[in-house]
Amino acid sequence: MAIAFLNGDYLPLEEARISPMDRGFLFGDGIYEVIPSYGGRLVGFDRHKDRLCEGLGAIGLSMPFSPKKLHEILTNLLNQNSALNSEGNLGLYLQITRGEQPQRNHRFPDTVTHTSFAFPFSIPAPKTGDPEQSETFRVITRRDLRWSRCHIKSVSLLGNVLHMMEGVAQSCEEILLFNDNDELTEASTSNVFIVKDGEIYTPPLDHQKLGGITRNMLIDILRDHGTVPCHEMAVSREQVATADEVWLSSSTKELSPVTEIDGCKVGSGEPGPVWSMAQSLLNLHRFDY
């Protein structure tokens, strides 16, 4: 039985309740994070905390916890939910909304009563970089039809959900999105990297993309420890179609090779050597960044 956190209390997840007048429920008025942990150790806590604070600030909300208190809450959740995964591999979903107001109104309320909610879920063991143990993805491509503030990690994810379901309808696990200039933005739940001629490329961050923690961590690790150049630059649809390797990155996927795009093989159709190197480095240094 999972134990959740709700507004200062720890309780069984199935007993957690919020008001239907909560602005997170009515308007998607909130910010969330998903923080992985392996062996009971949080990955990238400071990065997730900083992005959470930035997202809250972007929608005019304050952070209701000090960094120390937030770390304490998440650590308590890990400790109270150790039975969910025998190896201590848990993801923590954390959501903070503007809270309840007496009447439905688009305008922000004069007084904010944050709703703070977190719950754990089991995640797979970290990837090692072994192609034999890798989860691979088939994807399709579509025009990016989400809103123009994708850099904010809002709980308003309907655009992402609808894109994901386009992939599901085509028996695929993800979807790569392109803007009106046919430049890669991201996937419905992930950032994207490609490899061409031994070098790594990923789109630069702007309002069209979320600054993924795994993405940003990997770039820092590659620049400090890798032997392959990593470039942040615009990536065209043609470059994606002719790439030697394509990967997805997220906190729960880590780095996942894409082996098929729109029914066509990517490279050899198997996880590539640059992916293996990058995932091995991430595995080695994930707690250092």
C-alpha positions in Angstrom: 0.0 0.0 0.0 1.5 3.3 -1.1 1.8 6.1 1.4 1.3 9.6 0.0 1.9 13.2 1.2 -1.0 15.7 1.2 -0.8 19.1 2.8 1.4 18.1 5.6 0.0 14.6 6.3 1.2 11.1 5.3 -1.6 8.8 4.5 -2.5 5.8 2.3 -2.7 7.0 -1.3 -6.3 5.7 -1.8 -7.4 7.9 1.2 -5.9 11.1 -0.3 -8.7 13.6 -1.1 -8.8 17.2 -2.5 -11.7 19.6 -3.0 -13.3 19.7 -6.5 -12.9 23.4 -6.2 -9.1 23.1 -6.2 -7.7 25.2 -9.1 -5.4 22.3 -10.0 -8.5 20.2 -10.7 -10.5 23.0 -12.4 -7.8 24.8 -14.4 -4.7 22.7 -14.3 -3.3 25.6 -12.2 -0.2 24.0 -10.8 3.3 22.7 -11.4 4.7 19.2 -11.0 8.0 17.2 -10.9 8.9 13.6 -11.2 12.0 12.7 -9.2 13.6 9.3 -9.5 15.5 7.5 -6.8 17.7 4.4 -7.0 18.6 2.4 -3.9 16.8 4.9 -1.8 18.9 7.9 -3.1 17.2 10.8 -4.9 18.6 11.7 -8.3 19.2 15.4 -9.2 17.3 16.8 -6.2 18.7 20.3 -6.5 18.0 20.4 -10.2 14.4 19.3 -9.7 13.9 21.7 -6.8 15.2 24.6 -8.9 13.0 23.7 -11.8 10.0 23.4 -9.5 10.7 26.9 -8.1 11.1 28.4 -11.6 7.9 26.8 -12.7 6.0 28.1 -9.7 7.4 31.5 -10.2 6.4 31.5 -13.9 2.7 31.1 -12.9 2.9 33.5 -10.0 3.1 31.0 -7.1 5.6 30.9 -4.3 7.4 27.7 -3.1 5.6 26.5 0.0 8.6 24.6 1.4 12.2 25.4 2.1 14.7 23.1 0.3 15.5 21.3 3.6 11.8 20.7 4.2 11.1 19.5 0.7 14.1 17.1 0.9 12.7 15.8 4.3 9.2 15.2 2.8 10.6 13.2 -0.2 13.0 11.3 2.0 10.2 10.4 4.4 8.1 9.1 1.4 11.0 6.9 0.3 11.4 5.5 3.8 7.7 4.9 4.3 7.3 3.2 0.9 10.4 0.9 0.8 8.1 -2.1 0.4 7.0 -1.0 -3.0 10.3 -1.9 -4.6 12.7 -4.3 -3.0 15.7 -2.5 -4.6 14.6 0.9 -3.5 13.9 2.2 -7.0 11.0 4.6 -6.7 9.8 7.6 -8.7 8.2 10.4 -6.7 5.5 12.5 -8.3 5.2 16.0 -6.6 2.5 18.5 -7.5 1.8 21.9 -6.1 -1.3 23.8 -7.1 -2.8 27.2 -6.2 -5.3 25.4 -4.0 -9.0 25.7 -3.3 -11.2 28.8 -3.8 -14.8 29.2 -2.9 -16.1 30.0 -6.4 -14.8 29.0 -9.9 -13.1 32.1 -11.3 -10.3 32.5 -13.9 -8.8 35.2 -11.8 -6.2 34.2 -9.2 -7.6 34.2 -5.7 -6.4 37.0 -3.3 -5.2 34.4 -0.8 -3.3 31.3 -1.9 -3.8 28.0 0.0 -1.4 25.7 -1.8 -2.3 22.1 -2.3 0.9 20.0 -2.0 0.6 16.4 -3.0 3.2 13.7 -3.6 3.1 9.9 -4.1 5.6 7.2 -5.0 5.6 4.6 -7.7 8.0 1.7 -8.6 10.4 2.3 -11.4 12.8 -0.1 -13.2 16.4 -0.6 -12.2 18.8 2.0 -13.7 20.0 1.2 -17.2 23.7 0.1 -17.6 24.3 0.8 -21.2 24.1 -2.8 -22.2 22.1 -3.0 -25.5 20.8 -6.4 -24.5 19.0 -4.9 -21.5 17.8 -1.7 -23.2 14.1 -0.8 -23.7 13.7 0.5 -27.2 11.0 2.7 -28.7 9.1 2.9 -32.0 7.8 6.4 -32.7 5.9 8.4 -35.3 6.3 12.1 -36.2 3.7 14.9 -36.1 3.4 18.7 -36.0 3.7 20.0 -32.5 0.2 21.3 -31.6 0.8 22.0 -27.8 0.7 25.4 -26.2 3.6 28.0 -26.5 4.8 27.7 -22.9 6.1 24.2 -22.9 9.1 25.3 -20.8 6.7 25.5 -17.8 6.2 22.0 -16.3 2.5 22.6 -15.8 0.0 19.9 -14.8 -2.0 21.0 -17.9 -0.8 18.1 -20.0 -3.8 17.6 -22.4 -1.8 18.5 -25.4 0.9 16.0 -24.5 -1.7 13.4 -23.8 -3.4 13.8 -27.2 -0.1 13.6 -29.0 0.8 10.5 -27.0 -2.5 8.9 -28.1 -1.6 9.5 -31.7 1.4 7.3 -31.2 -0.6 4.7 -29.4 -3.2 4.6 -32.2 -0.3 3.7 -34.5 1.0 1.0 -32.1 4.0 3.1 -31.2 5.4 4.1 -27.8 6.1 7.7 -28.4 5.8 10.6 -30.9 8.4 13.1 -32.1 7.1 16.6 -32.5 8.2 19.3 -35.0 7.4 23.0 -35.1 6.2 25.0 -38.1 9.7 25.2 -39.4 10.0 21.4 -39.4 12.5 21.6 -36.5 12.5 19.0 -33.7 11.0 20.2 -30.4 10.6 17.2 -28.2 8.5 14.1 -27.7 5.2 13.9 -25.8 6.9 12.9 -22.5 10.6 13.2 -23.3 13.5 15.2 -24.7 15.2 14.0 -27.8 18.9 13.5 -28.9 20.2 12.3 -32.2 23.6 11.1 -33.3 25.2 11.7 -36.7 28.7 10.8 -37.7 29.7 10.2 -34.2 28.5 13.5 -32.7 25.4 14.2 -30.5 22.8 16.8 -31.2 19.8 18.0 -29.2 17.5 21.1 -29.7 18.4 24.2 -27.7 15.9 25.1 -24.9 13.3 27.7 -25.5 9.5 28.1 -24.9 8.8 25.1 -27.2 10.6 22.6 -24.9 10.9 21.6 -21.3 14.3 21.7 -19.8 14.5 18.0 -18.9 16.6 17.2 -15.8 18.0 14.0 -17.4 18.7 16.0 -20.6 20.6 18.8 -18.8 22.4 16.4 -16.6 23.6 14.3 -19.5 24.9 17.3 -21.4 26.9 18.3 -18.3 28.2 14.7 -17.9 29.2 14.4 -21.6 31.0 17.7 -21.5 32.9 16.8 -18.4 33.6 13.1 -19.0 32.6 12.1 -22.6 34.7 11.7 -25.7 31.9 12.6 -28.1 31.0 16.2 -28.9 27.4 17.2 -27.8 25.8 20.2 -29.6 22.7 22.1 -28.6 21.4 23.4 -31.9 18.3 23.2 -34.1 17.6 19.8 -35.5 15.6 19.5 -38.7 13.2 16.7 -39.7 15.7 15.6 -42.4 18.4 15.3 -39.8 16.2 13.1 -37.6 15.2 10.9 -40.6 18.9 10.3 -41.5 20.3 10.1 -38.0 22.5 7.1 -37.0 20.9 7.0 -33.6 18.0 8.7 -31.9 17.3 8.6 -28.1 14.6 9.8 -25.8 15.5 11.1 -22.3 13.4 11.6 -19.2 13.7 11.0 -15.4 12.0 7.6 -15.6 13.2 6.5 -19.1 16.8 7.7 -18.6 18.1 7.3 -22.1 16.0 5.1 -24.4 17.0 4.3 -28.0 14.5 4.8 -30.8 14.8 2.0 -33.3 11.9 2.9 -35.7 10.5 6.3 -36.9 7.4 6.3 -39.1 7.9 2.6 -39.9 11.6 3.1 -41.0 14.6 1.7 -39.1 16.9 4.2 -37.3 20.5 3.2 -38.2 20.9 -0.5 -37.8 17.6 -0.8 -36.0 19.4 -1.6 -32.7 20.7 0.5 -29.8 23.8 2.2 -31.0 27.3 2.5 -29.5 27.1 6.2 -28.7 23.9 5.6 -26.8 25.7 2.8 -24.9 28.5 5.1 -24.0 26.2 7.9 -22.9 24.0 5.7 -20.8 27.0 4.1 -19.2 28.3 7.6 -18.2 24.9 8.6 -16.9 24.8 5.4 -14.9 28.3 6.2 -13.4 27.7 9.8 -12.6 24.0 10.3 -12.0 24.5 11.0 -8.2 27.3 13.5 -8.9 25.2 16.1 -10.7 
